[in-house]
Amino acid sequence: MIEIKSEREIALIEESGRVVRLVLEEIKKAARPGATTESLNKRVEELIKDFKARPAFKGYRGFPKSICTSINEQVVHGIPGKRTLEPGDILSIDVGVVKNGYFADAAITIEIGDSVSGKAKALIKATRESLEAGIKEAVEGNRLFDISHAVQKYVETRGYSIVRDFVGHGIGKKMHEDPEIPNFGKPGTGARLKKGMVLAIEPMVNEGGYEIEILEDKWTAVTRDRSLSAHFEHTICVTSGAPKILT
């Protein structure tokens, strides 16, 4: 069942979203060549604690860290560790926070150093803009798969593929609530969108094919053809007018 959030609940989710946004802004500055993904994880833990919140990912279904750091061909759920960021890498950072009992979730993909290829930059741009295209469809009265179709159309008309094994989701008192939000689908279908729905929309876009596989750590998803992948996410609220971004 899709929950309709009250104004109070939306305000609390937005407070968690503010923490997510500020954390991502700080980590963008720290994600430089030579930094390890574990150093980014530790910095996030410090920041979230300073904001009197807690990381939503740590311990969730056994995930061992507080953020996901996915590099190059890694799609999502990369586990921070000893790996060092190299010039030319692209890095997806996914952050979830819970504060006052409410969750928010967002992700960005960034360039590491000054030598990122033009193809990688184009992939990042298209993924970010596909999220924007999806958010525009999160309007009261539309259907859920209007969001999905907008993302898919934007991605595929630019020659990329959309990951099908992972989806966006509702969010609020739990990190993952109904509904699931695929990044592909038939427009005009799915649940009717209503004011007060809070959704985490998150396209994952591959330079090559959409197929993925999971590494031996049982978390890190990579492109099967080892092509580059990018990921963007916002937590948003359906209103009586334009969607409101809470992260």
LINCOR-V510373 format. One record per backbone hydrogen bond with DSSP energy under -1.0 kcal/mol. CO is the residue of the C=O (numbers start at 1). NH is the residue of the N-H. E is the energy in kcal/mol with one decimal. If there is no record, write none. Layout:
CO | NH | E
CO | NH | E
This chain:
6 | 10 | -2.6
7 | 11 | -2.1
8 | 12 | -1.9
9 | 13 | -2.5
10 | 14 | -2.5
11 | 15 | -1.6
12 | 16 | -1.9
13 | 17 | -2.6
14 | 18 | -2.1
15 | 19 | -1.4
16 | 20 | -2.1
17 | 21 | -2.6
18 | 22 | -2.4
19 | 23 | -2.6
20 | 24 | -2.5
21 | 25 | -2.1
22 | 26 | -1.9
23 | 27 | -2.5
24 | 28 | -2.0
26 | 30 | -1.3
27 | 31 | -1.8
30 | 32 | -2.0
32 | 35 | -2.3
35 | 85 | -3.2
36 | 40 | -1.3
37 | 41 | -1.9
38 | 42 | -2.5
39 | 43 | -1.9
40 | 44 | -2.3
41 | 45 | -2.2
42 | 46 | -2.0
43 | 47 | -2.4
44 | 48 | -3.0
45 | 49 | -1.9
46 | 50 | -2.1
47 | 51 | -1.6
48 | 53 | -2.2
49 | 52 | -1.9
54 | 98 | -2.4
57 | 60 | -2.5
59 | 62 | -1.6
60 | 63 | -2.0
63 | 59 | -3.7
68 | 94 | -2.1
70 | 92 | -3.2
71 | 74 | -2.3
72 | 229 | -2.1
73 | 223 | -2.3
76 | 221 | -2.4
78 | 69 | -2.2
81 | 38 | -2.3
83 | 37 | -1.9
85 | 34 | -2.7
86 | 89 | -2.2
89 | 112 | -2.3
90 | 72 | -2.5
91 | 110 | -2.7
92 | 70 | -2.6
93 | 108 | -1.9
94 | 68 | -1.9
95 | 106 | -2.3
96 | 56 | -2.3
97 | 104 | -1.8
98 | 54 | -2.0
99 | 102 | -1.8
102 | 99 | -2.3
104 | 97 | -2.4
106 | 95 | -2.8
107 | 233 | -2.3
108 | 93 | -2.9
110 | 91 | -2.4
112 | 88 | -2.8
117 | 121 | -2.3
118 | 122 | -2.2
119 | 123 | -2.0
120 | 124 | -2.3
121 | 125 | -2.3
122 | 126 | -2.5
123 | 127 | -2.3
124 | 128 | -2.5
125 | 129 | -2.4
126 | 130 | -1.9
127 | 131 | -1.7
128 | 132 | -1.8
129 | 133 | -2.2
130 | 134 | -2.1
131 | 135 | -2.7
132 | 136 | -1.8
134 | 137 | -1.2
135 | 138 | -1.9
137 | 139 | -2.3
139 | 142 | -2.4
142 | 193 | -3.4
143 | 146 | -1.6
144 | 147 | -1.3
144 | 148 | -1.1
145 | 149 | -2.8
146 | 150 | -1.8
147 | 151 | -1.9
148 | 152 | -2.4
149 | 153 | -3.1
150 | 154 | -2.0
151 | 155 | -2.3
152 | 156 | -2.9
153 | 157 | -2.1
155 | 158 | -1.1
155 | 160 | -1.8
156 | 159 | -1.5
161 | 206 | -2.8
168 | 181 | -2.4
169 | 200 | -3.7
170 | 177 | -2.5
172 | 103 | -2.9
174 | 172 | -2.3
177 | 170 | -1.9
181 | 168 | -3.0
189 | 145 | -2.1
191 | 144 | -2.1
193 | 141 | -2.6
194 | 197 | -1.9
196 | 5 | -2.8
197 | 238 | -2.9
198 | 171 | -1.5
199 | 236 | -3.3
200 | 169 | -2.0
201 | 234 | -1.7
203 | 232 | -1.7
204 | 163 | -2.7
205 | 230 | -2.4
206 | 161 | -2.2
211 | 224 | -2.4
213 | 222 | -2.8
215 | 218 | -2.1
220 | 215 | -2.8
221 | 75 | -3.4
222 | 213 | -2.3
223 | 226 | -1.3
228 | 207 | -2.9
230 | 205 | -2.6
233 | 107 | -1.4
234 | 201 | -2.0
235 | 246 | -3.1
236 | 199 | -2.5
237 | 244 | -2.5
238 | 196 | -2.9
244 | 237 | -2.7
